[in-house]
Structure formats: structure tokens, C-alpha cells
Amino acid sequence: MWTTLEMAVATPLFNNGVEGDAGVRVPSLRGAMRFWFRTLAGIGVGADLEALAKLEAAVFGDTQSSSPVAFRIPKPPPTVSPGKPEWCDNSGGLGQWLVYLMGQGLAEMSRNEATRRYDSKVTRHYVAAGEKFDLQLRWRTGCEDEAALSLAALWLLCTYGGVGARTRRGYGGLRILGHKGPLPEPWDAESIRSPDLGYYQSITRLWPGDDPIGRIIPAQNRLARRREVELNPAAAREAGTERPTYPLLSRWYTAAGISGGEPFGDWPDVLAYAGEQLRWFRADRDTPGVRYRPEIKTREWQQVVNGTGTHFPLGALGLPVSFRGNITVQPMRCGDRGELRRASPLWLRPIGDAGRWRLLSFAFLTSFLPDDAEVRLRGGANHGKTVTVTEADVERAAEEWIDVMRADESFVREGNPAPRRRP
């Protein structure tokens, strides 16, 4: 018997599909669920990656056995062709910052030299916010714990993350609206739904409490015993001497908070605000006379790329970092043994509904680079220079951003107002 979950797209979803089209597909959904399952399983196994892999395989399958929980989407939601949707219009200054968060490959900005105004457009197919679809699942008899943990991964994905491209910058959000059919314990009609704004009000860490994830831990412990996976209770109780090597729910190695002040009117207002704030957060040097707006640059461009400095805290928001002139700050294995990438530890997500929206910001404060890695400058006058990005930089950036957003303060300096908040 199939159980049906009613799903809704909360923010535009960009996901590669057949022949470059975009949509909601089970493989990409399961891939994102695996990420969030690991954040949950990490509570019990800590740094034991072999135990983590065993639990993940028990729920999602591996090359040796299939998952005991099957998913299907009977009718995927329709996609929208590239173009200029109303939410991306730049006449009020909002589109510029939505495009900034989308990044290259999803959208672009063009400047009209005659009017000195920017025009924004989306360059990829996407699923529009507000679209609904059914996600169906069923599980093998005797695999109720596996099914419950699959739903926990989906619930976490919908509560904190998303599917597709640029989920760390607020796109690809999903919500669970309700269900039809049986649910494995401890899930019920109330807990399976995505939480409302009140759930996030006092959030400071990503950690189970009196919520659906707190109530799912016994199922995870039972599965571990059945699969002969040894748990490490100290991983949940204590701050270890070393940071975790992968994102996990933690009282010690996560940071989170929602924006203060008056709420926003809709998700585009949230992301436009976040986009402008993030640009000013990254680039804190006024540079009058440049040909773009706002007239600012990063201190790293001035002091590291074109100066003698070697400290590169901008890298704490993700590596590699590319600059104009084919200049890149690139992490690598020592001895040129391959390039590395580090996604931004800082996640941004619009949360809310019915005209009351806020910005949720959180970060996984894991170890940022492996011990055998170095970060180098490629291109430009300082080609080959080694620079430093530290875990302290990651923690400092995440906490500064979250604190300023929570206090309803601004990184935008005087004379450069942030986008309007709609009533």
C-alpha cells in the first residue's frame, strides 16, 4: 500500500532532468535526503564513518541491496521556461539580488548603458513556487524503522534544506502539507507536516528537542542494534576535541537564527534582502568609480589578490572563489594532487507563509579543509601564492551573519538602502 504525501514547492526549484529540463525527480530527492539522514545518524555514530555508511545503506540501499523504502512521484509538477518571471523583475531593485543568490548558470544580469539600469532574467527551466505534487512511498513489512527514518530525512530536508541547485542560498525549498495512508511510528498527521514559523522562533542550534526528530531517535537506535552498528553516546553528549568531518546535527558544531524586526511579505522579499546583505557582507570596502552598483569590493581583492596579504577569510563562505581576469582562489591537495571544492557552510532559507516570512540562517561548523590541503591563488600578479582560510574564519563569519540578521541590523552602509519590505 502506498502512502501519499502532499508536497509544495516553497521557492523556485532548479533541477537538471531529461534533456536539460528541470523538475522534481526521485533520484535527486533521495540524494538530498541522504545528506540530511547523515546529519541525523551522526548524532549516534560521531566520527565513525563506517558505522554511518552502514546505517545509510540500511535505509537507502547500496550496491549490494536495494532500499526497503520505495518512492515515486506519479505526476511531477510542470516546469517554467527561462525568461523574466514577475518575481525576478528588477524595476524595484529586487531582481538584482535574487540573481546574485542564484549565481551564474541559473540567471544573469545585463546592464543597459543608456539608462544605467540592470535587467534580470532566469536562464534555466525551473519549478515555480506554489506548485504542488504528490510524493508516494511504501516500505517492506518489518521495515517500519527504516521507513520512519526515511521520513525523518525528508522532514529535515523540508525544514532546513531543499532540492536542486543553490539550496544553500534559499532555492529549491519544499514543504510537506499533509498525507493520506499509513505512517510508521512515531509519525502522525500532525508531526509529518512541515513546521510553521513559530517552530523557528528561538532556534540557535540544529539539535533534536521536543520535536519530530527528537522522537525519531529510538527508531535509529533500534536500527543500529539490528544492523550491529555500535553507537557512540559521547558524540551526542559532549563537545569533542575535534570538529566533525561532515555536517551533523549538533549542540556544539552548528549555529542558527532567524531574522528579527518586521516580517517580510513573501519569499522574494526575503531572498532579495538576503542577497543584498550577503553582497555587502562579503565586500566591505567602498570603491567609488567602479562601473557597477553598489560600488564596493572585497578586502581580499585589494589585500590578497592584488596585495601582499595571505589571510583569505572570504573563503570561509565557500571555495573556490573566482575574480575577474580569470583569477581563482583554489583549494588543492598538497603537492598538486587534485583540486578540492568546499560548499558554503552558511545556509539561507526563507521560512513562513501567508504574508509572514523571515530569513533562517544556519551553519554546520565542521572541519573546513583536510589536513593535506592548501589554498592557492591562480592567475594574476600573485599567481601561486599560498593563502590561509581557517575554521575560526568559518565560525566568525557564520556567527557574525546570524547575529546581525537576528538583531535586524544591516551590513549595507549609510546611503545605500536595502530593498523595501513589502507590506
Secondary structure as UniProt FT lines:
FT   STRAND          3..9
FT   HELIX           18..20
FT   HELIX           26..45
FT   TURN            46..47
FT   HELIX           49..60
FT   STRAND          69..72
FT   HELIX           86..88
FT   TURN            91..92
FT   HELIX           94..102
FT   TURN            104..106
FT   STRAND          107..112
FT   TURN            113..116
FT   STRAND          117..122
FT   STRAND          126..127
FT   TURN            129..130
FT   STRAND          132..139
FT   TURN            141..142
FT   HELIX           144..160
FT   TURN            165..168
FT   STRAND          174..180
FT   TURN            185..186
FT   TURN            189..192
FT   HELIX           197..200
FT   TURN            201..202
FT   HELIX           212..226
FT   TURN            227..228
FT   HELIX           233..237
FT   STRAND          254..258
FT   HELIX           267..282
FT   STRAND          285..286
FT   TURN            288..289
FT   STRAND          296..297
FT   HELIX           299..300
FT   HELIX           301..305
FT   HELIX           313..317
FT   STRAND          321..323
FT   TURN            324..326
FT   STRAND          327..333
FT   TURN            334..336
FT   STRAND          346..353
FT   TURN            354..355
FT   STRAND          356..364
FT   TURN            371..372
FT   STRAND          373..378
FT   TURN            381..384
FT   STRAND          386..388
FT   HELIX           391..406
FT   TURN            407..408
FT   TURN            414..415
//
